């Protein structure tokens, strides 16, 4: 079994109100060294019956069609072997 870990975050220059809220909260807690927070999401996909190249193509297509908004978000992903289930 393969596990795809997809990381999606807003492109640079896109306003991130959630990140700003977290940054202000951290400042209020005394974490003055934190100068910027950008929020994102992690999506895990468990894949069976495909080889690494098929999995790479499948995940990339799923990201472009559904998991990320290419207008405002960037995505990266990694594939890992996972034999435990």
C-alpha positions in Angstrom: 0.0 0.0 0.0 1.2 3.5 -0.8 0.3 6.6 1.3 0.3 10.0 -0.4 0.8 13.0 1.8 -0.5 16.1 0.1 0.5 19.5 1.4 -1.7 22.4 0.2 -1.0 26.1 1.1 -2.0 29.5 -0.1 0.3 31.0 -2.7 2.5 33.9 -1.6 0.6 37.2 -1.8 -2.7 35.6 -1.1 -4.3 36.9 2.1 -4.3 34.3 4.9 -6.7 35.5 7.6 -6.5 32.2 9.5 -2.7 32.5 9.6 -3.0 36.1 10.8 -5.4 35.1 13.6 -2.9 32.4 14.8 0.0 34.9 14.6 -1.9 37.4 16.7 -2.8 34.7 19.2 0.9 33.6 19.4 1.9 37.3 20.0 -0.6 37.6 22.8 0.9 34.5 24.4 4.3 36.1 24.3 5.8 34.4 21.2 7.2 37.6 19.8 9.7 35.9 17.6 7.0 34.6 15.3 6.7 37.1 12.5 4.4 35.3 10.1 2.1 32.3 10.1 0.8 30.7 6.9 -1.8 28.0 7.4 -2.3 25.0 5.1 -3.7 21.6 5.1 -2.4 18.0 5.0 -4.4 15.4 3.1 -3.4 11.7 3.4 -4.5 9.3 0.7 -4.1 5.5 1.0 -3.7 3.9 -2.4 -3.9 0.2 -3.4 -3.4 -1.6 -6.6 -1.2 1.0 -8.3 2.5 1.3 -8.7 4.5 4.4 -7.7 4.2 6.1 -11.2 0.5 5.4 -11.4 0.1 6.7 -7.8 2.1 9.9 -8.7 -0.1 10.5 -11.7 -3.3 9.8 -9.7 -2.4 12.1 -6.8 -1.3 14.9 -9.1 -4.5 14.7 -11.1 -6.6 14.6 -7.9 -4.8 17.7 -6.6 -5.3 19.7 -9.8 -9.0 18.7 -10.1 -10.2 18.7 -6.4 -7.7 18.9 -3.5 -6.2 22.3 -4.4 -7.4 25.4 -6.0 -4.7 26.2 -8.5 -5.7 29.9 -8.7 -4.8 30.6 -5.1 -3.0 27.5 -3.7 0.2 25.5 -4.3 0.5 21.8 -3.5 3.3 19.3 -3.1 3.0 15.6 -2.2 5.2 12.7 -1.2 4.6 9.0 -1.6 5.5 6.5 1.2 5.3 2.7 1.4 3.0 1.6 4.2 2.8 -2.2 4.7 1.0 -1.9 8.1 -2.8 -2.1 7.9 
